[in-house]
Amino acid sequence: MKLPFDCADEAARVLPRVVQWRRALHRIPEAGLDLPLTTDYLERELRALGLSTARAGSALAAELGFRGPTVAIRADTDALPVAEETGLEFASGRPGFMHACGHDAHAAALLGVAAILAGRRSELPFRVRLIFQPGEEGFFGARDVIAAGFLDDVAAIVGAHVGDLSEELAPGQAGFLAGPMMAASDRFEGRFVGSGGHGSAPHRARDPIPALARFILDSQEIAARELAATDSCVVSVCSVSAGEAHNVIPGVASFRGTARTLRPDSRAFVERRLSELGKGIAAAHGLEFEWHWLGGYPPLVNEVRATRAAMEAARETLGPDKVVELRYPIMGGEDFAYYLERVPGCFWFLDTQAPERGIDKPNHNPRFDLDESLLGRVVAVNLAAAARLADLPGGSGTDR
């Protein structure tokens, strides 16, 4: 649908306020599902813009427009339990917490959309629902938003992520990918249980450490030898624990890790094979095996029509040289996937690095920062994409 204004021009106009909002949010990072400082701040700013809000816990929504289909724009609002090391004048004021993934920028950009639309709601040819979501960083916040009814009557949805997310993007470029774009983020944990003894007499113990070592090595063969080379899969054992002394064989060796896949059948296969592998190794070593699969977010699958529409909107808004059709998904996870399971939509990336200014750290790094001059592009593209998504036929989301 045609908006009665130029998205890029309006985004440039509100950019100074977006930067101010981002810095204010950066100072008050909160992790998880309970974000009282963050949500109170966002609600005050939305009401100052003349908008009414709906709140469910720390989730927040506001709606503009009076006719036509409803298109949602989502921003996540939670931070990470990371001690900030940026030295910024607006650095975190809460020790041990930091906006190290750009969610402060996402929320500020969505306030920018609100600022643009606040005085134009009667002109809008469709409805826009702004969704501010807590708990993206592993807390399944999107499911709570859906349960609260914030996705009800939504015909399509768009969302963006800033930072350093794809090696295919240069600073300032927006990246789009139809179909699977991000992986399932499943977790697992387990332990091999034997019996301890003296390090000088392993034959009198049942040592779980060699079994754990074999499990770690053999788990890599699942992706390398049991799945097709074209079927992306990552299995990483990221935490191990066994023993405390140099001469004591422990009775237990524990591990935790993550599995990343892009297809439901691969996801189920990896879960089954890791369990079988652990049981087999335990049996061969005369040990017991305890195993827990902790399901994470599903794969994020962009709907084809929505992605094409959003990408075209980005090209018109930013220029074709600033938009890249990505070739490869990334193996990180995102709970925006839950929205895309219900309605057609598009999730996209904006590279906000500026290496020449020292802004070159990846997301989740304690020195992560972003080029604030690029945040207007998040505002402009999300708004232009929403207008395009309002024109999608049907809305069943079956063309994935």
N, C-alpha and C positions, 0 to 999 in steps of 0.2 A: 504494500500500500504506500501511497505517496504521502510523505510527511510535509507539513506546511512550512518547513525551514530546512536549512542546510545543516546536517549533523556535524560536519567538521567545523564549520564556523561557530556553531553553538558550543561544541566541546572546547574549542579554543577560548571562548569567552568565560567558561566556568572553570578552566584549568587551575587558576590561582586558588580558588576555593577547594578544589579537589586536593591540591597539594597540602593545604592547611588541614583538611579533614584527615588525610593520610598521616600526617605528622602527629596530630592529636591522638589518633587511634594507636599509632606506633608507641606512644608513651604509656599506654595502659593495656598491655597484652594480657590475655587470659586464655587458658587452655581448657579444652574439653567442651562439655555441654552447658556448663553454668558460667555465663559471662555477664554478670550484672553490670559492671562498669561499662563494658563495650555496648551492651544493648541499651542501657539507659542513655548513653551518649548518642547513639544512632537515633533513638526514638525522639530525643529532644531536637535534634537537627531536622528530622523529617517534619515534626510538628511546627518548627520554626518556618519551614517552607510552606506551611498551610495544609499539610497532608494529615489525614487520620491514619491510624495504624492498628493492626491486629497483632497480638503478641501471644505466643505459646512457649512458656519457659523463656529461653533466651533466643528463640526464633522470632523474627519480626517480618511483617509484610505490610505493604502499602499499595494501593491501586489507584490508577488514574485513567480517565476516559469513561465514556458513557455508552458506547455502542460498539458493535463488531466483536470479533473473536478476542479472547484474552491470550496474550503472549507474556510469558514470565521471563524475567531476567534475574539470575541468581548470583549472589556473592556470598562466599564463606567469610566468617568473621573471627574464627579462633586462631590462637597463636600456638607456639610450641614451648615445651619445657627446656629452653635453651638459654644459657647465660650470654647476653649480648656483648660483643667485642668490637662494635663498629666505631665507637667514639663519637657518634653523631650527637649534635646538640639536642636533638629530640629523641635520644635513645630511651630504651625501656626504663620506666620508673619502678618496675616490679622485678626485683632481683630473681634470677632463675627463669624468667619468662621473656620471650622475644617473638616478634613478628618476623620470623626467619623464612617465611614461605610466600610473603606477598599478600596475605589475606587482608591486611590493612589497606593495601592499594585497591583490592577488589571492592571492598566495602565503600571506600571513598569514591571510587568511580561510579558506583551505583547511586550514591548521594548526588553525584554530578548529573546523572540521568534524571533524578528526581528534581533537581534544581532547574533543569531545562524544561521539564514538562509541567512544573508546578503551576505556571500561569497559562498553560496552553491545553489544559485537559479538555476543554470544550471543543478544541480544534482537532483532537485526535480521532482518526478514522477507525481506531481499534482500542482495546483496553490493554494497559500495561500493568502487570503485577510485579512489584519489586520484592524479592525474597532475600532476606539476610539470614544466613544459616550458620549456626554454631556446629562444633563437633565434627568437622570434616577430617581432622587429623586422627583417624582411627576410631572415632566414637560413633559412627553411623548416624550423624546428624541429619542427613537427608531423609532417612526413614522416619524420624520424628516429625520433620516438616510435612511429609506426606500424610502421616497419621493425624496431624493437626488440621488437615484439610486445605493447606496452602496451595496444593496443586489441583484442587477441585476446579473443574470447568476451564482448565488451561488447555489451549489448543496446541501450543508449541512452547519451547523453552530454549534460551541461549545462555551461555556462561563462558567466562574467559579465565585464563590463568597467566600470570606474569612471571618473569624470571628467566632462568636459563634451563629450558625444558627439552629442547631438541637441537641436535648438532646440525640440523638442516637449516636453521634460522640464523640470520645475522641480526645484530642489534637493530631494533625498530621494526623488524618484519613480523607479520602475523602469519601463523601457520594453521592450515585446515587439513583434515583428513576424514573422508567418508568411511563408514564402517568402523571396525575396531581401531581405537586410537590409544587406549590405555588398558593396562592389564588388570586381571583379577589380583587382589592383594591378600592372598591367603597366608595364614601363619600356621606353624606347627610346633609342637614341643614334645619331648619324650625323654626316656632314660633307660639305660641298660643297668640291670640290677644283678649283682653277683655277690661275692663275699670277699671281705678285705683280708689282708695279711701283710707279712713283712716283704719288703721289696727284694730281699735276697732269696726268697723262697716262693716264687710265683706259682710253682706247682701245687702249693698248699692253699692257694686262693683261687677265686674265680674272677679274674681281672676284667672289668668292663671297659677299660680304656682302649685296648686293641679293637674291640667290637665297635666302639664309637668312631674310632679312626676309619675302620672299614666302611661304616655307614656313610661318613662324610664323603669319602672317595667314591663309593659306588653310587651315591645319590646323583653325582654328576653324569653318570652314564645314562640316566633316564632321558635327559634332554639330548645327549650326544648320540645315543644308540637306539633308543626305543621310540622316539618321536621323529617325524619327518623333519628334515633340515629347514623346510619352509614353515614349520609349525613352531612359532616362537615360544620358548619356555626358559625360565630361569629358576633354579633351585639353589638357595644359599643357606647354609648353616652359619648363623651369625653369632651365636653365643654357645660356649661350652663350659662345663664346670665338672671337675672331678679331683678330689683329693686336696690336701693342704700341706703335706710333708714330702720331703725328698725320698724317704725310705718306707713309705706306707702305701700299699696298694689299697685304693678305696673300694668300697662296696658298691658305689653308685657312680655312674657317669651320665650327666644330663646334657641336653642340647635344646636350642631353640633356633628357628629359622623361618624363612619365607619362601613361598612358591608363587611364581608369576606366570600366568598363561592368558591367552587371548580367546580361546574357544572353550565352550562348556564341556565338550567331550574330552579335551585335553586336561581340563581342570579336574574332572572326575578320575581320569586315568592316573594323573600324578598323585592324587590323594591315595588311591588304592595301591599303587606301586611302592610308594614310600612306606606304607604300613607293612606290605608284604616283605619288603627289603629288610626292615628292622626286625621283624619276626624271624626271618630266615637266618640273619646274622646272629641273633640271640640264640637260636636253637643250635647253630654250629659251634658256638662258644660256651654252651651250657649255662646260659643266662636267661633271665626274664626280661621281657620288653614291655614297657608302658608307653602309650602313644596317645596323643590328643591332636586332632586336626581342628584348628580354630579358623573357621571360614571368615574371609574378609570381604571386601567389596567385589562385586562382579565386574567383568570387563566393561569398559566404557565404549559403547557402540553408537557412533553418530549416525543418525538417519540420513540417507543419501540425499533426498530432495532438500531437506533442511540445510545440510552442509553446503550443497551447491548454491542455495539461495543466500546463505550467510557469507559465503566466500565472494559471491558477486557483489554483495553489499559492501564488503570490505574493499574490493578493488575499486569500486566507484568512490568510496570515501577516502581511502588512503592513496590510491594510485596503484596500478598493476605491479610496479616494481617492489612494492612493500608487502605483497601478498604471495605466499608460497603454498602450493599444494604439496603437502608432505607425502613422502613415499613410504615412510616406516612409522609404525606406532612406537610408543615408549612403554617400558615395562613398569612404570610407576602406576599407582592406583589412585582413584578419585571417586568419591561417593556421589558425584553428579550422575554416575552410571544408573543410580536408582530412578532418577527422573526420566532418563532416556528409555528405561524399561517400560514406562507408562505413557509417555507422549513423545512425538517426534521433536527433535531438537539438534543443537550443535554446540559442542564445546571446542574452544579454540585457544591457541597460545599466542602470546605476544612476548618476544624477546626484549627485555628491558635492561640489558647490560650496556655498560659504557666503559670498555676496558681502558680507554685512553684517560679516564678519570678515576681509575682504580675500582670501578664497579664491575667486578669480574668473578665474584664468588657464587657458587651454585646455591640453589634453594636448600634450606635447612642448615646452612653454614652459619656459625655465630657471627660472621662478618658480612652476611648477606645484605645487600642494599639494591636499589633500583634507580634507574634514570627517571626521575619524576616528570621530566618534560614530555615523556611518552604516554603519560596516563590519560591524556585527552583522547588517545587512539582507542583505549578501552571503552571510554564513554561513547565515542562516535560510532564505533563498529557495533557495539552491543545495541545501540539505539537503531542504527540503520538495519542491522540484521533482524531485529524484532519486527520492524515494518515489513521486511520481506517475508518473514515467517508467518505473518498474519494473512498472507495471500496463499499459503499452502492449501491445496485441495484436500478435502477429507479430514486428515488429522488422525488417521488410524495408526500411523507409524509402522506399517507393515513392510515398506520398501527399505529394508535395512542392509 
